[in-house]
Amino acid sequence: MATAIMFIVMFGLMFLGVPIAVAIFIALFTLISMNPVTTTNFIAQTLYGGVATFTNLALPFFMIAGTIMETGGLSKRLVGFAKSLVGGITGSLGMVTIIACMFFGAVSGSAPATVAAIGAIMIPMMVQDGYNKYYATGLTCCAGGLGVIVPPSYPMVLYGVTVNQSVGDLFMAGLGPALVVGGILMVINYFYCRKHNLKGTDKFSIKNVGKSLWDAKFAVIMPVIILGGIYGGFFTATEAAVVAAVYGIIVGLFIHKELKLEPLWRIFRDNAAFIAGTMFVLAPAKGTGQVFAYLNITKIISNFLFSISTNYYVVLFMIFIILFIVGMFVQTTPAIVILAPTLLAVVQQVGVDPIHFGIIMTLALAIAFVTPPVALNLFVGSSMTGISIDKITKAALPFLFGLIIAFFVVAYCPPISLAILGR
């Protein structure tokens, strides 16, 4: 009963517009006052422990690296390289958008940042080439979800910290699913463009590919440095985030010379506010997870799900429904920190690998970026184009279904994630 009241209080406060962190705090202490399973002193220690981890430092630095890429001219060079690869294919500009989102996601780790960086370049290009502006925006918003699927990924770091799993393994496991998601989105785009007679813009040329690759070389090798450094044993995932940020600054300031000191200062200032907000949410969410452990919420959820079915595929389907609904109303950070330990304990009972479940959770929450009312990618797309959220949502529906199909392909075929790790 006390747990149910806690959720009613939390979601009620969120519905009224109370900041998520404050809503979780109030709901948590409402629960403790009704069912004192632990002391407030222990909760205070848990709140501190939830944010005082070395791995958490990766979050702001990956965000900084992505913003520096956008400001320092690396993102437009990635778009040029992607265009050279598929320029002659039907619906090539849509495919360029998807591939560019994959490239940009390989250093930003953020879905909204990917939509902003690639959308600013590609949406006007697509509209100019005859694409429906609603379709172009919906495509970009859905493809922006690749920003958290292609490693490095902000949600993967959060998941790894929360359930004590290797962030490096999560990054590697994300490569196969990213290709699946990107491939399905490109197939959908191809058939739409063939139906509407949207031809390719440029003929494929090895010379053109080589030229654009050379122009984008510093952006392309950035994910190689990150993942290669982690698996080569040169640095940890957290240190890789710092390396990525410093690398981006050097390239933007001294090589491309499109990054200036004043915007650089603004990038650091804005990301300081972002990480402060993230930590403010992370602390109470971590405390809530600890209280859930005392209340044995995992056993309650397990009993409920397993009373319906103990089949691997059915359990994962029910997990998807839970994450899909939660993602519509709760942002990524609290969703991962509160739900990951509980749901992981459930799915491990049917043989789901913890790394694979991290990818499953990331994919589900990537879908949440385009499912209102809490749909950050749609809000970014709307602010960039002036198109209302409902019209973008309607145009994005084919790609939303594509993301859902990709989720089940990856979830029901673990080797897509785990083969690269030899599991």
Summary of the structure (lengths in Angstrom):
residues: 423
radius of gyration: 21.3
end to end distance: 41.5
largest distance: 69.9
contacts: 1604
relative contact order: 0.15
helix: 81%
strand: 0%
